[in-house]
Amino acid sequence: MVMILRHREPQPGESRTIRFDGREAGGPVSLLLVDAAPGQGSGLHVHPYVETWVVRRGEAEFIVGDEVAHASPGDIVVAPASVPHRFTNVGEDRLELVCIHPSDTILQIPV
């Protein structure tokens, strides 16, 4: 059985990021489709699994443990399991990322 989750445009004041927990469709992978304004990003957090980001648009700064990395469209960044990490839109345009979580639900623990 094929499941399609239709995107809807956010209302004013709502986040533009789309969250998908694979569990909803019986799948083993979850993801976030991030759409962040300049200066926006995530807070410092960890996951009990590896997280992979694919930069689709914009410029991002990633902090993974003690390392800082800058990424642009087409770049892929990977954070090891249980290592604190975060990202910030450091560009002048919107940042679009695909955040891949190899889990049927996103398990995010703030640090």
N, C-alpha and C positions, 0 to 999 in steps of 0.2 A: 504494500500500500504506500503510495506517495503522499507525503504531507507537505503542503506549502503554507508558510507563515507569511502573510501579506504585510508589507511595510505600510505604515500610515505616517503622514507628516505630523511632527510634534506640534502641540499647541504652544502659544507664547508662554515662555517661562519653563517649559518642559525641557528635559535633556534631549539632545539630538542623538545620543548613543543608544544603540539597539543591543539588548541582551538576549541571548538565546541559550537556554540550558538544554542540552541534548536529551535529557531525561523526558522532556515534553514530547519528543518525537520518537522515543525509544532508541536514541543514539548514544554513543559513548563519548562524544566530543561536544564541548560548549564553546561559545565565542561571544566576543563583544565587537560590534562595529562602532568604533569610536569616531565621533565628529566633534572636535573641540576647537574653541576659539583661541586666538593667541593668548598665551599666559595660563591657559587651563591645562589640567592634567590629572593624574591620579595622586592620591596620598601614598606614603610609604606603606608597603604591605608585603606579605609572603603568601605562597601557595604550597601545598604539600606535593606539588608536581611541577614540572617544567612549564614555563609559559613562553609562547612564541608570538612575536609581533611582526606584522607585515605592514610597512609604511606605504600607503596608497597615494597620499597627497600631503604636502606641507613638510615642515622641518620639526624634528623632535629631539629632545635631549632625554636620554635614558640613564638612570642611575641604577646600577645593579651591584649590590655589595659596595665595594670601595671603588668601582670603576664608573667612569662617565663616558658615554658614547653618544655621538650625534649621528642621526640617520635622516635620510631623505627618500623620496619615492623610489620604490623597488628594493630598498634595503630590508633585510630580515634580521631581527634581534632576538636572541634567546636568553632567558634568565633561568638558571638552575633552580631546582626545587629547594624550598626553604631558605632562599637567599633574599633578603629585603630588596625591594626594587620599586621604582616609580618612573613615570614619564611626564614631560611637560612640553607643550607646544611652544617652541622658541622662535617660530617663524612669524611672518606678518599676515599670513593667510590661515584658513582653517586647516586643522590637522585631521586626516582620516587614517585610521589604523584598523587592522583586523587583529584582534587579540585571541589567540587560539589556546584553549584549555583542554588538555587530554583527560577530561573527566565528564561524567554525565551531568554535573552541575558545577557552577563556579564556586570554588571554596577560597574565599579571600579573607585573610586575617590581618587587620591593621597592626602596624608596629609603632 
